[in-house]
Amino acid sequence: MRVAKVIGNIWATRKEEKLAGLKLLIVQPINIIDGTKDKTPIVACDIIGAGVGETVLVVSGSSARGAAGDMGIPVDATVVGIVDDQEIAADLL
């Protein structure tokens, strides 16, 4: 599971049938410690109604397909949670 920031939306009129009805977001993985960008932005399907600017939890691989509701759905990443807050124990870093 990764933490990411939603930075945009993707619209695709023509797409694989199994993607019909799924909202697609552009998410930027972030470093959970300092909030800096970590890696390249990715496209993730959204099953919870996240929006641009929100910090989210993203799963990938078979977990993404399972979360989207169908192991045959062609997704690599799915947004499964919206982060309300986080706390990191500074003395454990």
N, C-alpha and C positions, 0 to 999 in steps of 0.2 A: 504494500500500500504506500502511496506517495501523497505528499501535500502539494497542492498547486493553487495558482491564482487564475480565475477565469478572466481571459483577456479578450474574448470575442465569440462570435457565433459563426456557424457555417450553414448555408442553405444550399440544398441540392435538389433540384426539381426531379431529375432523373437519377435513380439509385436502385440498388438491390432491393427487391421486394421486402425482405426481412427488416430493412431499415425504415420502412414506411412508419410514420408516426413517432419516430425517435427524434428528439432535439439533439443537435450536434453543437458542441462547444469547442473553442480553442482554449486550451489550458497551458499555463506556463509552470512546469515543476519548479518548486522553490526549496531552498535550504531551510529546514525547519528551525534551525538555531538562529539565523540572522535575517531570514526573509529574502535573501538574494536569489537571483535566477540560478537555476540548476538544470543544465541541459537545454535542449531545444523544445519549443512549444509543440504540443501534440493535439490531435483531435480526439475528443472523448464523447461518448453518448451520455446524455443526462437523463437519469430516471427519477430525479428528485426535485427538479425545478430550480436549479441554481441559476444565478445571474452574473453578468459582467461585474467584476470587482470583488466578488466573494472568494474566500479561501475555502478550498474543497479537499475532500479525500478522494483519491482516484485509485482504482484497482486495475490490473492489466491481465492479459492472457486469459486462461480458462475462467478465472474469477470474474473478469469483465463480461464474458459471455453468459456465465451463470447469473450474474446480477442483472443483466439485461433481459433475462427470462427465457433464453433459448441457447443451448450449447452450439447450435448451428448458425447463430447470427454472426455476421462478419465484422466484429468489433475487436479492437485491441485494448481499448481503455473505456472505463465507465465511471462516471461520478457517482459515488455512493453516500456521500455525506457533506454537510456544510459545517465548517469549523466555526464555533461560536467564540472560543477562547483557547489559549494554551498556556501551560506553565511548565517551565523547565528549571530544574534544580541546578543553579549555577555552580554549586560546590561539587556536582557530579560530572561536570564537563572537563 
